[in-house]
Amino acid sequence: MLAKRLATILPTMTEEEAIETTKIHSVAGLVDAKNSFLATRPFRSPHHTISDVGLLGGSSHPTPGEVSLAHNGILFLDELPEFRRSTLEVLRQPLEDGQVTISRAAGKFTFPSRFSLVAAMNPCPCGYLGDPARDCRCSPNQIEKYRQRISGPLLDRIDLHVDVPAVNYKELRAESGGESSAVIRERVEEARQVQLARFVLHPGVLCNSDMGSRLVSEFCPLDRQSERTLEQAMDSLNFSARAYDRILKVSRTLADLEGSRDIREVHVMEAIQYRTLDRNLWV
C-alpha cells in the first residue's frame, strides 16, 4: 500500500517525460486507443517468478523489460528475497546508468530505465523477527540464508532502508490521519523546482539522485560538525564509498524538503539512519 502511494507524491511528469514514457510503452505494445498518452507516472510490480529477460528486456526481437516500462516511475519488487538472485543482479546496470543495453542477433538496443526502485521484504522467513507480540520460529541459519539472497552490492545501491513495524488495531481505526498525498506532493514539487534550478547548467541532471561524484562535492558541502559526524559513521559502520555519496545526496534532498539552503548535521544524521540494513543485516 505504501509503495502504491509513492506514485501519488512524485512530481507531475513534464511533457517531455510523458512523451518518452509513452514511446516506451508503445514499443512494448501496451498503448491502445483508450490509453494513447501516458500522463501519470508508471507503477510496475512484477511477480517474483519473472525471468531476467522479463525484467531487463530482450527476446529474439528486443522489447523493453520492466525496468524500462517503469521509466520515470516506480518499479516495486515485493518479497525481494523471493526473486532469483541472478535476476536481481541484472538491476545493477540500470540503477547505476539509468539505461539498459540489450544485444541480440537482431541488433543492439538501448532503452532508458531511470526509475525509483522500491522493494519490500520480511526480516526473516516467518516474518516475526523483532515482533514484540509474536515469537520468531526461524533458526539463525535460516535467517542468515534468507538475508544473503540479497547481495551487498545491490543493497548498496538502495538509498533508503526503512523499518515498517506492524500497525495495531487502534492505530488502524484512528480517525486522525497524517498528511495527505496532495500536501506531501506540494512539498516534493517545491523541492524538485529547487533542484531543477540548481542543475540548470548541467544538462541531463534533473534531481539530486542524478549527481555524479563531482557534483556531489560541489553541491553537498558540509560544515565542520556535520563532517565529523559523517566521518565517525563511515569509520564505525564501515560504509562503502558508494554509500558515502548516497548519504550526501539524501542529506541534500532532506535539506531541500525542509527549505534549508545548507546541509545541517540533523540532515546528515537522518540520512545515516536510513542505512539500517547496512548496519544490521550485511555486516
For each residue, the residues with C-beta under 8 A, 3 or more apart:
1: 4 5
2: 5 6 164
3: 6 43 45 74 76 78 118 120
4: 1 7 8 43 76
5: 1 2 8 9 181
6: 2 3 9 10 74 116 118
7: 4 10 40 41 43 73 74
8: 4 5 181 185
9: 5 6 181 184 185 188
10: 6 7 41 73 74 116 185 188
11: 185 188 189 192
12: 189
13: 17 18 21 39 40 41 72
14: 17 18
15: 18 19
16: 19 20
17: 13 14 20 21 72
18: 13 14 15 21 22 37 38 39
19: 15 16 22 23
20: 16 17 23 24 71 72 112
21: 13 17 18 24 25 38 41 42 71 72 73
22: 18 19 25 26 31 36 37 38
23: 19 20 26 27
24: 20 21 27 28 64 68 69 71 111 112
25: 21 22 28 30 31 38 42 64 69
26: 22 23 29 30 31
27: 23 24 63 64
28: 24 25 63 64 68 69
29: 26 63
30: 25 26 35 69
31: 22 25 26 35 36 38
32: 35 36
33: 36
34:
35: 30 31 32 38
36: 22 31 32 33
37: 18 22
38: 18 21 22 25 31 35 42
39: 13 18
40: 7 13
41: 7 10 13 21 72 73 74
42: 21 25 38 69 70 71 72 73 74
43: 3 4 7 70 73 74 76
44: 66 69 70 73 74 75 76 115
45: 3 75 76 77 78
46: 50 54 55 66 75 77
47: 50
48: 77 78 79 82 83
49:
50: 46 47 54 55 66 83 87
51: 54 55 87
52: 55 56 58 86 87 90
53: 56 57 58 59 65
54: 46 50 51 65 66
55: 46 50 51 52 65 66 67 87 90 91
56: 52 53 65 67 90 94 100 102
57: 53 62 63 64 65 67 68 100 102 109 111
58: 52 53 62 63 65 102 104
59: 53 62 63 104
60: 104 105 106
61: 104 106
62: 57 58 59 102 104 106 107 109
63: 27 28 29 57 58 59
64: 24 25 27 28 57 68 69 111
65: 53 54 55 56 57 58 68 69 100 111
66: 44 46 50 54 55 69 70 75
67: 55 56 57 70 71 75 91 94 100 113 115
68: 24 28 57 64 65 71 100 111 112 113
69: 24 25 28 30 42 44 64 65 66
70: 42 43 44 66 67 73 74 75 113 115
71: 20 21 24 42 67 68 111 112 113 114 115
72: 13 17 20 21 41 42 114 115
73: 7 10 21 41 42 43 44 70 115 116
74: 3 6 7 10 41 42 43 44 70 115 116 117 118
75: 44 45 46 66 67 70 115 116 117 118
76: 3 4 43 44 45 118 119 120
77: 45 46 48 80 83 88 117 118 119 120
78: 3 45 48 119 120
79: 48 82 83 120 121 122
80: 77 83 88 119 120 121 149 150
81: 121 122 146 147 149 150
82: 48 79
83: 48 50 77 79 80 87 88
84: 87 88
85: 88 89 149 150 151
86: 52 89 90
87: 50 51 52 55 83 84 90
88: 77 80 83 84 85 91 150 151 154
89: 85 86 92 151 154
90: 52 55 56 86 87 93 94
91: 55 67 88 94 95 117 154 157
92: 89 95 96 153 154 157
93: 90 96 97 100 101
94: 56 67 90 91 97 98 99 100 113 115
95: 91 92 117 157
96: 92 93 157
97: 93 94 100
98: 94 112 113 114 210
99: 94 110 111 112 113 114
100: 56 57 65 67 68 93 94 97 110 111 113
101: 93 108 109 110
102: 56 57 58 62 108 109 110 111
103: 107 108 109
104: 58 59 60 61 62 107 108 109
105: 60
106: 60 61 62
107: 62 103 104
108: 101 102 103 104
109: 57 62 101 102 103 104
110: 99 100 101 102
111: 24 57 64 65 68 71 99 100 102
112: 20 24 68 71 98 99
113: 67 68 70 71 94 98 99 100
114: 71 72 98 99
115: 44 67 70 71 72 73 74 75 94
116: 6 10 73 74 75
117: 74 75 77 91 95 158
118: 3 6 74 75 76 77
119: 76 77 78 80 158
120: 3 76 77 78 79 80
121: 79 80 81 150
122: 79 81 125 126 127 129
123: 127 129 130
124: 127 128 129 136 138 142 143 146
125: 122 138 142 143 146
126: 122 129 136 137 138
127: 122 123 124 131
128: 124 131 134 135 136 137
129: 122 123 124 126 136 138 143
130: 123 136
131: 127 128 134 135 136 166
132:
133: 166
134: 128 131
135: 128 131
136: 124 126 128 129 130 131 143
137: 126 128
138: 124 125 126 129 142 143 146
139: 142 143
140: 143 144
141: 144 145
142: 124 125 138 139 145 146
143: 124 125 129 136 138 139 140 146 147
144: 140 141 147 148
145: 141 142 148 149
146: 81 124 125 138 142 143 149
147: 81 143 144 150 281 282
148: 144 145
149: 80 81 85 145 146
150: 80 81 85 88 121 147 154 155 282
151: 85 88 89 154 155
152: 155 156 282
153: 92 156 157
154: 88 89 91 92 150 151 157 158
155: 150 151 152 158 161 277 278 282
156: 152 153 240 242 243 246 278
157: 91 92 95 96 153 154 242
158: 117 119 154 155 161 277
159: 209 246 249 250 274
160: 250 274
161: 155 158 274 275 276 277 278
162: 274 276
163: 276
164: 2
165:
166: 131 133
167: 171 172
168: 171 172
169: 172 173
170: 173 174
171: 167 168 174
172: 167 168 169
173: 169 170
174: 170 171 177
175:
176:
177: 174 180
178:
179: 183 184
180: 177 183 184
181: 5 8 9 184 185
182: 185 186
183: 179 180 186 187
184: 9 179 180 181 187 188
185: 8 9 10 11 181 182 188 189
186: 182 183 189 190
187: 183 184 190 191 257
188: 9 10 11 184 185 191 192 257
189: 11 12 185 186 192 193
190: 186 187 193 194 259
191: 187 188 194 195 253 256 257
192: 11 188 189 195 196 207
193: 189 190 196 197
194: 190 191 197 198 256
195: 191 192 198 199 206 207 208 256
196: 192 193 199 200 206 207
197: 193 194 200
198: 194 195 219
199: 195 196 202 205 206 207 210 215
200: 196 197
201:
202: 199 205 215
203:
204: 210
205: 199 202 210 211 215
206: 195 196 199 210
207: 192 195 196 199 210
208: 195 211 219 249 252 253 256
209: 159 249 253
210: 98 199 204 205 206 207
211: 205 208 215 216 219 220 249
212: 215 216
213: 216 217 245
214: 217 218
215: 199 202 205 211 212 218 219
216: 211 212 213 219 220 245 248 249
217: 213 214 220
218: 214 215
219: 198 208 211 215 216 252
220: 211 216 217 248 249 251 252 263
221: 262 263
222: 226 227 230 248 263 268
223: 226 227 262 263 264 265
224: 227 228
225: 228 229 265
226: 222 223 229 230 251 263 264 265 267 268
227: 222 223 224 230 231
228: 224 225 231 232
229: 225 226 232 233 265 268 269 272
230: 222 226 227 233 234 244 247 248 268 272
231: 227 228 234 235
232: 228 229 235 236
233: 229 230 236 237 239 247 272
234: 230 231 237 238 239 244
235: 231 232 238
236: 232 233
237: 233 234 272 275 278 279
238: 234 235 283
239: 233 234 243 244 247 275 278
240: 156 243 244
241: 244 245
242: 156 157 245 246
243: 156 239 240 246 247 275 278
244: 230 234 239 240 241 247 248
245: 213 216 241 242 248 249
246: 156 159 242 243 249 250
247: 230 233 239 243 244 250 251 268 271 272 275
248: 216 220 222 230 244 245 251 252 263 271
249: 159 208 209 211 216 220 245 246 252 253
250: 159 160 246 247 253 254 270 271 274
251: 220 226 247 248 254 255 263 267 268 270 271
252: 208 219 220 248 249 255 256 263 267
253: 191 208 209 249 250 256 257
254: 250 251 257 258 267 270 271
255: 251 252 258 260 261 262 263 264 267
256: 191 194 195 208 252 253 259 260
257: 187 188 191 253 254
258: 254 255 267
259: 190 256
260: 255 256 263 264 267
261: 255
262: 221 223 255
263: 220 221 222 223 226 248 251 252 255 260 267 268
264: 223 226 255 260 267 268
265: 223 225 226 229 268 269
266: 269 270
267: 226 251 252 254 255 258 260 263 264 270 271
268: 222 226 229 230 247 251 263 264 265 271 272
269: 229 265 266 272 273
270: 250 251 254 266 267 273 274
271: 247 248 250 251 254 267 268 274 275
272: 229 230 233 237 247 268 269 275
273: 269 270 276
274: 159 160 161 162 250 270 271
275: 161 237 239 243 247 271 272 278 279
276: 161 162 163 273 279 280
277: 155 158 161 280 281 282
278: 155 156 161 237 239 243 275 281 282 283
279: 237 275 276 283
280: 276 277 283
281: 147 277 278
282: 147 150 152 155 277 278
283: 238 278 279 280
